[in-house]
Amino acid sequence: MRYPLSCISVLLAGSVGVTANVFAQEQEQRSTLNDQREVAVTIYNENLALVKDVRKINLKRGNVSLAFRDVSARMRPETALLRSVSAPGSLNVIEQNFDFDLLTPQKLLEKYVGQTVNVVRTHPTTGVESSEVAQVLAANEGVVLKIGNRIETGLPGRIVYNDVPANLRDRPTLVMSLNNNSSAMQDVELSYLTGGLAWKADYVVELNSTEDKLDMSGWVTLTNTSGASYRNAKLQLVAGDVNQVRERVTVTGSKGYAMAAAPLAKAADMQEESLFEYHLYTLNRPTTIAENQTKQVALLSASGVPVRKEFLLRGSDYYYQGQYGDLGQKMKIGAFIEFDNKESSQLGMPLPKGVIRVYKKDSNGNAQFVGEDNVDHTPKNEKVRLKLGDAFDVTADKKQTDFKKIAGTSKYNYIFESAYEITLKNAKKEAVTVTVQEPMPGDWQMISSSHPHVKASSKAAVWKITVPAEGSSTLIYRAQIRY
């Protein structure tokens, strides 16, 4: 009978169990989370975090090997910096090694490839144990052992190891060779950059019944896949696009964050401040970010924010250069909302990028989801504009009613003239206003129009068309295009 590798027990010689107290050199001093006095975590948008871990350690004087345990498994070791807070200048780091290859039965077996182990078997009838010396030949997708003159795999027994290799640890550990010129107890701080810590913003908006005001709340969602826990951490979050040298960053994940508005955020305890060209948000209380945990923190509660609703029909510029006739029936018209990030609108604080989800109560008072959109970093006094979907009851029919070439012999001196008819239909019981936006190519001028237009930019004409309840309105216009 053969057993898979997962069934082979791992024992240490001398009755030493595989526990947290694995392999320590005699000269090595260890620092665990029991030494930790405080930890601060600053998380950036690009799945990057700065960790500052302060611990109280009684280091030996002279040359010391310090094993700083329970650091992030996704630490960037080239960014690690150790300093003494209580005795500045007393520590000099000579060398450091980041041991992130963690102890498992498979990893232990892999480290013993080419070396000898003991294989202990139990007789199925008598229960008597026997032991044989074996050489580990391979440990990929199972174990291959050489016992005497035979090769065996899938052994029904236990493998006993003489020791645990020095670079195989139960927790991610930064081992530093130090020169310490102080014999007193010290507060030391290890700071480093790491991946595996991410945040994103989530905003929840509820429209009122008349759709002219909204209530907003904000959440920040933290995700920790760094391989370490941060107990009672001072949490800070940086909103903004921090440049990184991509060749040196090997992280994956998400990004985002939340918002703050001091006069309004009754449930929030985030303080906001400018930091270089970014915005820094500090949680006013410590929080624990556990390993492999997603955590949400309430940030904002604002009510009565004025909002504007817009129906938008956006055209294309291709049909100004040729004959196209019918351009579409029952065309979709986008539904947008827009509000100002101003103090006069009950907001007025920088809003980090994230997803805004919008709800509205139905006739029974139940909140129903009506759409969502991404919002980029939005400074104070800027507009927030969201597309929630396409209107069901407001549609458009569009056709080209005329096209002619006025002049030109090449694509560099053509003059075209074309006319269009856009019928906007409204099945609602109340009138609506539809914004018609037409991209106008080349050097253009409006020859005629049934409704007044605005030249919104050098390449856009915009109309505001009122469509009566359960009725329709028709926009007719003629434009001349020069190339």
ZILINKA-V356864 format. One record per helix or strand of 3 or more residues. SS is the DSSP state (H for helix, E for strand). FROM is the first residue (numbers start at 1). TO is the last residue. If there is no record, write none. Layout:
BEGIN
{{SS	FROM	TO} {SS	FROM	TO}}
END
This chain:
BEGIN
{{H	5	7} {E	10	12} {H	13	15} {E	28	31} {H	33	35} {E	36	44} {E	48	57} {E	62	69} {H	77	79} {E	81	84} {E	91	99} {H	105	111} {E	116	122} {E	129	138} {E	144	147} {E	150	153} {E	158	161} {E	173	180} {E	186	194} {E	197	207} {E	213	224} {E	230	239} {H	246	248} {E	270	275} {E	278	283} {E	287	289} {E	293	306} {E	308	314} {H	318	320} {E	326	340} {H	343	345} {E	354	361} {E	367	375} {E	383	407} {E	415	426} {E	432	439} {E	443	449} {E	453	457} {E	460	467} {E	471	482}}
END
